Amino acid sequence: MIIIFVLLALGGVPWLLALSKRFGLLVAVPGTAAAAILLALAVLLVTRAAQLDIVISQVVGGLLFAAAGVLVLWHTPGALRRPGRHAVALWVSPVLGALGWIGILVAAQFVPGAARLSWAMNGDGFNNLFYGNVILSARGLAIGQSENPVPLPASLLALAMAPGRATIADRHLLAHDLASFTLVWTLILAATCILTGAVVASAIPARYPRAVAVASALGSLLPLTWYVAGLPVQWGYFNANVVLPVLLATWLAFLASRRFPLVALVVLSGLTTLVLATWAPLVLVPGALGIVILVRDWKRIRSLQGPAALALGLGAAQVLSWVGIVTVPTFLAQGDALEIPGHGFPSAWPALPLLLIALVALALFVRRTTSLPVLPGIIAIVCSTIAATGMLLYLDRGQGDPWSAYYPTKLAWILSVFLAIVALSLAVSTVAAVASGRRFALAGIAAVTVAVLLACGAMPVDSWSETVIRQPMTRILSGSIWHTGDRAADQILTLSDPRASGILWQSGDPDEAMIDFWVLVTRGGDFVGDPELRSVAFVAYREYRATGTFDDSDIVPLCRIVTLMKPTPTVHTASPSLEAELRETCPMATPRVLLDSK
């Protein structure tokens, strides 16, 4: 499942070494990651156009990427050097959060009752698998007015699901896809931990490596709180967790722009495309940061020639190409999809103005203590936040109350997380500057970071027991997903077997609606393409999502299910009268009905 990611990661090592020697890690890490992901997307576009094998093509692309990196490394004297204390503190310390998250997921494979798969099956979890399967079915990434306008999350899943797929029996494909999904999400959150820690400590002067280490290590735990990762896990908002590390990478690249404006601008152009391919309304953030660099360094940029001018031109061309070929056409064709009611997110509107004010105030102080372009970057973030929220509120004005509509609410939440991380970075930098290396500096940095951690874990305010159990790590280890956790996931896998598919009805199972939903969309509605089955599935899903229960007293939907699903599913029930009711209501349907004594 991870062969393609491992190959891209190994291929990125020589690039990382060479770029860090030339430009520093603030540019090298985001730049290498962006290049690897853009390469994977480009290969998917090629495989779709030429109908090539996805895995073989990605392996070839990864090998070429590695070979080019080795060539660049060969021509970069001194690249193979021991990292300094500041680099270790900034980039090794935040591995704490990543290892903590990975460790919890590994432990979940062995702890009885833990959620091995079901934690990734909440809410929109199925949609993520569906779009990944669309890419696999098409043998690559299709673009067009009717296609997925933000394909990066689905593409990452497709890269994990593709290896070895031809050798997997049909009855095991869903288990394979779910395992791939959990693996990719785990890696994304691990990367987010590292980038969050790096951002939190990025503005602390390099002469305080211990302060940097404490800030980056504690900051790396921030993504493991409910507000950052727990909420997307609860509702299946995978794309929110994909776009956050991209936004954090844009800030790190911008911080290096005063020393290396051209390189930072090229890296920002690649990250801008990744934002467009993940959650397009947020593109104004990297766009605004890029504009700051253009305006500030226009004289230097205007005089560029040769390879430098070519690199900048290619960076701009790939962004404009994506906007012209993907973003604009799909927006014109699918723009009405933005107007949907809100659900699943706490209101972050009150927090946004407070965060913006705090950012400006902190930036005004920090600019006196650092050579990093903090203040112009904060101004860009503030302006882009106001512009993005205003744009979505205007587009959702038809909802009556656009402040509670889905997309503006989701935008406000993602921005609140991003702004909180940047604000924490400036806050700990302020503490480090005020303390000036005194002993209490580490305690002050730790206190500020822990306070933010507790706030992100506690919001919104609820009972103590609920606050503890909803944290993603405790939720997974305790198996607190739906009502029965992985027991429901195991039932889904069993009932989705094409050789002996089944359905629950009046079973008494508290997770009946979610189990039937997954069975219907995988064995019928979406994966097979029956729109009527899809309709039946989503009726039960929406009722369960809104109320936590599903009324299965009406037998008419069951008649439709057993008539439409092929092969005819076995009905599992706890009702002794269901078989007779089924024969009376729909005599043409003849499913096998099993009375479950449990």
Disulfide bonds with the S-S distance in Angstrom:
Cys559-Cys586 2.18
